[in-house]
Amino acid sequence: MDKYDVIGTLGEGSFGRVYKAKQLSTQSFVALKVISKRGRSAKELKGFRKECEIQRDLHHPNIIQMLDSFETENEIVVITEFAPKELTGILSKEGYLTEDKVQKIVWDLLSALYYLHSNRVLHRDLKPQNILVDLKNRAKLCDFGFARNMSTGTHVLTSIKGTPLYMAPELIDELPYDYNADLWSLGCIIYELLMGIPPFCTNSILHLIRKIKTEPIKWPTFLSPDCTSFLKGLLQKNPSKRMTWNQILNHPFVKGHILMTKSGTTMPLTSSMTASVQEAKEQQRKHSICQKNLTGAIPKTTPLVADNQKAHSCSQLKEGKLKKSDNDSNKNSCENANSTGARRKEPLKSHEQKTSKENRCSQDNSQETEDRISNSTWKDDTVKSGCSTQDLVEGLNKCFKEKLNFIEENHPMEPEEWIVFLQRSIQEVINGEFSSLMQPNLTNIIVSPLRNSNSNSKVSSCVAKLLSIAFIVKETSEETLEQVKKVYLEVKLVPNLMYASKLLLRNPKLNVSLTSSSSSDDEPHPLKSKSADTYKPLDKLENEDLQALEHIFMLVCHLVHLSDEFLMQFCDAVVILNVSSMINMLLRLAKRKLRISMDVISILTQTIRRLPENTEIVEKIVLNEPKTEENQLHLGEFLRNSNSVMRERSCHFVLLMGKYFQQETLEKIWTVEIRDTLEALMFDSIECVRNAAEMTVNDLKHKEFYLKFSTSF
């Protein structure tokens, strides 16, 4: 860093900060992108380094040149050439641009894209925010955080990357895609430059997705025929009808103005495909769709109990027959409306606010399928398959993780923009617009921030509130509630809420990532794994964290009482995420946020009542070994709480613990204080508390652990 003189800040995002600096040796201006390593997982850091690798090899006048990069103990620093203007700033000031100005920008952007695609690189996040303008008024692409270098044998991609405003329909539909997706995004940018707004624009991300999938584009009438023709060629919803590079190069709107450099690869994406390559691409596309339909397919396992744990053999996991999902992806053909003409609007004063919807919505591809594999014991599986027990455990853990979509996301996101979208969506649902909660792909978009390590407590709180509204609005019909329940089960809402809780409470300074810790090779058994996670001290939790946790567990509590299927997902999530100590911690929040502890007690009580075979999970939460004074639960305090609902719920919890916990566990947690408090509650001023206490005492007073203290009264 001593080679540069930092002048000021250019921008800030979830990745880090960008500074304007002067290179001391040349006195030229550069941009410094500083990415903090603190709190970053190994996967995130690998992604940043991959971005550097891709950009280091790019040399084109319309692409921001990377000059150098280096790492310190705590940071990754990337030095690039400096461009003084941003396209978003120009749009914010002008509102829209004339066709001749836009045409020159299009030539620059196409030159950059042609170079990328010639070298088999997809940008995957084209938007005005990622376009800079240099002193010569040349447009330049920047930010290659989502870029992907396609190997020679790869013809389609499936991972969802990009910004919804500029995302191609095939990505919205979760279908395989290729370089055509970049061309769609370019078409959206051109449309916005000419009109002042993107072709699909709304303050609601849910409406935005529906618009991209189903609504026709309104074509402006004041443009030249060549410009309109070119724009329509890029903005074809059906990617097979979108213009190819050969058609683009020969289109009169750009012909002769695209800078074409020699390709560094033998199979550039800009060349016409041979019949054999086209066939290979189609096979990859079909295979990707097939894999998508099978994602989330899991064996129907028995509830998790350590003594008689059921699992599938390695051969079964690999060869089981899976029934295809009934949910087919929606495919939308291009709908070019014969509009009477979309008139240009006045320059937008708040353009920057309207065009900065940069939510990088990661959508799950999972769809529920049925599995016809029968269960057999660990021992039998080992004999039948010839697999080691370790292989079986790894197979089971992998199976559960796929089942519950436990894939932590760490791509950059803008929490404040997510909050704006979610708040607007909350209002829509309150007004009776439930369609977004009745479609798995749209609900997946809402749920996705719960798995993102760059999210925050405000976003998680908004997500939980939005997804709770259907159960609160009195006018909600039974049919709607049933469909919402079905969708919530399909998108694994309860496990995702548990994941969000872990992210909120996890201490980033003391932990490895959830992904790495949950896939450790030395975990001997799903119920006996030792987590590397350390949580924030209770007194360090901010009010926003507590509020988010309250909203999350209110929703989880409602769902697990609504259906045993949700309850089973909760139990699976506790085991796979290894969050026993976290839930124990939430129980100890009674003094700061009583509602959280009350709902957690209700969830655990319901677990024992409805799924007693999972009682061991609750035992582990209550015991929370190794026991210290700091993490010890004081059930007597719950029973004496000033809140009558808490006293009543605690009585029911103690009753079920006494009936289903192992004798050894009960002897560790039972005290004279608990017994005396229960008997005192039989005379409580609140009738429901008296009844709960009386039922508990009458059921437990003949138990061995209870009788041990009988001499004291």
Secondary structure, DSSP 8 states (H G I E B T S, - for coil): -TTEEEEEEEEE-SSEEEEEEEETTTTEEEEEEEEE-TT--HHHHHHHHHHHHHHHT---TTB--EEEEEE-SSEEEEEEE--SEEHHHHHHHHSS--HHHHHHHHHHHHHHHHHHHHTTEE----SGGGEEE-TT--EEE---TT-EE--TT---B-S--S-GGG--HHHHTT--B-THHHHHHHHHHHHHHHHSS-SS--S-HHHHHHHHHH--B--BSSS-HHHHHHHHHH--SSGGGS--HHHHHT-TTTTT-S-----SSSS-TTS---HHHHHHHHHHHHHHHHHHHHTT---------STT-EE--HHHHHH--EE--S---------B---S-B------TTHHHHT--------------EE----EEHHHHHHHH---HHHHHHHHHHHHHHHTT---B-----HHHHHHHHHHHHHHHHTT--GGGSSHHHHHHHHGGGGBTT--HHHHHHHHHHHHGGGT-TT--HHHHHHHHHHHHHTTHHHHHHHHHHHHHB-TTT---HHHHHT-TT---TTT------B--GGG--HHHHHHHHHHHHHHHHHHHH-HHHHHHHHHHHHHHT-HHHHHHHHTTTTT-HHHHHHHHHHHHHHHHH-GGGHHHHHHHHH-SS--TTT---HHHHHT-S-HHHHHHHHHHHHHHHHHS-HHHHHHH--HHHHHHHHHHTT-SSHHHHHHHHHHHHHHTTSHHHHTTGGG-
